[in-house]
Amino acid sequence: MRWFKHALVPATVILALTATACTGGNNAKPGGSPAGVTEAEGDPQGKYSEPVTVNLGFYTPAENQWPEGSNDTLTDNRYTRLIKERFNIDIKYAFEVPQSAYDQKVSLLVSSNDIPDFLFVNLSDFNILAESEMLEDLTEIYEKYASPLLKDVISGFGPDFIRKVTYKDKLYGIPSTVPAHDNDNIFWIRTDWLEKVGIELDKVITIDDLEKVARAFIEEDPDGNGQKDTYGIQSQAAFFTGTTGYNSLDGIFTAHKAFPKIWIKDDKGEIVYGSTRPEVKEALGKLQDWYAQGLIDREFGTLKSDQVAKDISAGKAGMATGYSWAPAKLLADSVKNDPTAEWDSFILAADDGKWYNRQPNPMGRIMVVKKGTRNPEAIVKLINLFTEMDNNIPGSPKSYHDSPSTNWQVRPVQRTFRVKSTVVDRFQRFQDAAAGKITKDDLPESDVNLFEQFQKGWEELKKDPAEWAYILYQFNGGATILNPANVEVYSEFYGLTKSMETRWANLTKLENEAFLRIIVGDKPLDYFDTFVEEWHRQGGDIVTKEVREEVARLNN
C-alpha cells in the first residue's frame, strides 16, 4: 500500500465542488458524448434513450430474505428494475464476493491494475488509483449531474471532505457518508437491580456513581439468590477503541477527557496522538485501582464480546456499555429469560458535566470510475436516486419497505449518502411524536411502524424481546443521545500515512500491551511514561510529523 500527498487544491475548485468484465475495457470511450444521451443530457434524473450498462463490484450481504413468494435475486430485484425503469440502466456485477472478502478483493484488483468500471474503494486504495492515473476525472460530471440534494449532503460534512477525494485539482471520487452520533457510548444499567441495592441515579452519572453501582452489584446480591455471583464492570478483550466498543472501557476513558486511538489537538493547538496524553494515564490509574479492588471482572482483557452478552442474558451482569443500539444485541435475551428485568440508559459524564463521544470517520467508501469508462455520469444518477431514498425525501421509492428482512445492501449502490444529522433527526422526530408535538402522519413512512410499536408500552413490548430491544434503542437510547451534554469529538486525521504502513502495527501492539499490563497491575502506573517514550522512539515521532503535514494540507 502506498501513500501520497495530494497537490494543494485551490479554494475556487473546492467551493465549486461543494456547492454543486472486471476491467470493463470494451466499454471505454475515449472521447465524444455519452452514449444514449439525448435531450435529457445534463439532467441528474434524466433517462437514457438507449440502454446503458453499469458494470460494478458487488458483495453479497451476509443475511438476507426476499419477500415471501418473490422470485427476486441479487441481479433481478426491485432495485434493479427501478433503475431500469427510471434511467434505462442495466446493472452488471463485475464480481460478487462475500461481504467479509470485499476489501481484500478490491485491494487485489487495485494492485493488479484490473478494476471494473465502477467500484467502491477505501481511502488507501483511492490514493493508489489516483496516483496511478487509473481514475476518470469526475469534476465536470459531478458539477453537471449531481443533484442539489447530493451536493448538500456532501458539502454538509465540510470542505475537507471533498478535498480527500481530490487530486491535482480534480475530483476523482464521490464519498459515501457516515452520520454523527450512531456510535455514542451509553451505559445501560438494570434499574430493577438498582432498586434492590437501594441506589438512585440521575440520567447523567459520574465516575464515583459508576464505582458505587459496580460495588453494590458485586456485593449486595441484586439477583437475590443468596450468593455473590454477579458482576460489576466487565470488558471484552478489545477494551478500548477509536470510538465505542461493545462492553469496552471506552466510556471510562472519555469520562476522564481521554481520547485514545485518535488524533487530537493539545493545549498549544498541535496535533498529537490521543493515547500518549496525560489524561489517558489518569484513566488507566482509575482502572488499575478498580481492577485491584475486584470491581472489574478478573477475566478482563480475555473475554469475547458474546460471553459478556451471555452473562447479561443469564442475569449475572447488570451493566452493559455500547452504542445507543446496544439493546438489540445485548439486552433482548435478558428480558426474554427474566421478564421482570428493567433497563435504562445513562450518560457517564466528565467532571465538567460534558459527555464526550468520539465519532467514526465521516467518510465511508468512495465510488470511483475507471479511466476511459463510457457513461461515467450513470453512476452519479444512481447515487442521486439512492441519496433521495437514504434521506426519506417525500416521493422517493421505498423498494422493500414492506419486507424488513430484506437487507438494504442488496441494492447495487451498497453505501449510504445521508446527511450528517440523520441519526439525531430521527431520534428527535420520535421524541416529538411521543410528546404529542407531531402526529403519526407527520412521520416518514419508515418511522410510522416503530412509533406504533412504542405506543404499545414497554410491558406489552416485552412479549417480543427483540421488538422491545429495538424500540428501547430508538426511543430511550435516542432520548439519551439528544441530551445537551453530548459533545462530538472527531479525530483530526483518519487514514494511513507512509510510515504507518510499516510502523503502525508495532506501535498499536506496544500501546495495547502497555495499557493491559498497567490495568491488571503487572506494571506500575508510571510505566505509562515509559510507553510514551517508546512510542515516540519506535516511530511515533515520524508518524506524527506526517499526520500534521497532511492535516495542514487539507486545511489550506
C-alpha positions, 0 to 999 in steps of 0.5 A: 500500500502506498501513500501520497500527498495530494497537490494543494487544491485551490479554494475556487475548485473546492467551493465549486465542488461543494456547492454543486468484465472486471476491467470493463475495457470494451466499454471505454470511450475515449472521447465524444458524448455519452452514449444514449444521451439525448435531450435529457443530457445534463439532467441528474434524473434524466433517462437514457434513450438507449440502454446503458450498462453499469458494470460494478463490484458487488458483495453479497450481504451476509443475511438476507430474505426476499419477500415471501413468494418473490422470485427476486435475486441479487441481479433481478430485484426491485432495485434493479428494475427501478433503475431500469425503469427510471434511467434505462440502466442495466446493472452488471456485477463485475464480481460478487464476493462475500461481504467479509472478502470485499476489501481484500478483493478490491485491494487485489484488483487495485494492485493488479491494475484490473478494476471494473468500471465502477467500484467502491474503494477505501481511502488507501486504495483511492490514493493508489488509483489516483496516483496511478492515473487509473481514475476518470476525472469526475469534476465536470460530471459531478458539477453537471449531474449531481443533484442539489440534494447530493451536493448538500449532503456532501458539502454538509460534512465540510470542505475537507471532505471533498478535498480527500477525494481530490487530486491535482485539482480534480475530483476523482471520487464521490464519498459515501457518508457516515452520520454523527452520533450512531456510535455514542457510548451509553451505559445501560444499567438494570434499574430493577437491580438498582432498586434492590441495592437501594441506589438512585441515579440521575440520567447523567452519572459520574465516575464515583456513581459508576464505582458505587453501582459496580460495588453494590452489584458485586456485593449486595446480591441484586439477583437475590439468590443468596450468593455473590455471583454477579458482576460489576464492570466487565470488558471484552478483550478489545477494551478500548477503541477509536470510538465505542466498543461493545462492553469496552472501557471506552466510556471510562476513558472519555469520562476522564477527557481521554481520547485514545486511538485518535488524533487530537489537538493539545493545549498549544493547538498541535496535533498529537496522538490521543493515547500518549496524553496525560489524561489517558494515564489518569484513566488507566490509574482509575482502572488499575485501582478498580481492577485491584479492588475486584470491581472489574471482572478478573477475566478482563482483557480475555473475554469475547464480546458474546460471553459478556452478552451471555452473562447479561442474558443469564442475569449475572451482569447488570451493566452493559456499555455500547452504542445507543443500539446496544439493546438489540444485541445485548439486552433482548435475551435478558428480558426474554429469560427474566421478564421482570428485568428493567433497563435504562440508559445513562450518560457517564459524564466528565467532571465538567458535566460534558459527555464526550463521544468520539465519532467514526470517520465521516467518510465511508467508501468512495465510488470511483470510475475507471479511466476511459469508462463510457457513461461515467455520469450513470453512476452519479444518477444512481447515487442521486436516486439512492441519496433521495431514498437514504434521506426519506425525501417525500416521493422517493421509492421505498423498494422493500419497505414492506419486507424488513428482512430484506437487507438494504445492501442488496441494492447495487449502490451498497453505501449510504449518502445521508446527511450528517444529522440523520441519526439525531433527526430521527431520534428527535422526530420520535421524541416529538411524536411521543410528546404529542408535538407531531402526529403519526402522519407527520412521520416518514413512512419508515418511522410510522411502524416503530412509533406504533410499536412504542405506543404499545408500552414497554410491558406489552413490548416485552412479549417480543424481546427483540421488538422491545430491544429495538424500540428501547434503542430508538426511543430511550437510547435516542432520548439519551443521545439528544441530551445537551451534554453530548459533545462530538469529538472527531479525530483530526486525521483518519487514514494511513500515512507512509510510515504507518504502513510499516510502523503502525502495527508495532506501535498499536501492539506496544500501546495495547500491551502497555495499557493491559499490563498497567490495568491488571497491575503487572506494571506500575502506573508510571510505566505509562511514561515509559510507553510514551517514550517508546512510542515516540522512539519506535516511530511515533515521532515520524508518524506524527510529523506526517499526520500534521503535514497532511492535516495542514494540507487539507486545511489550506 
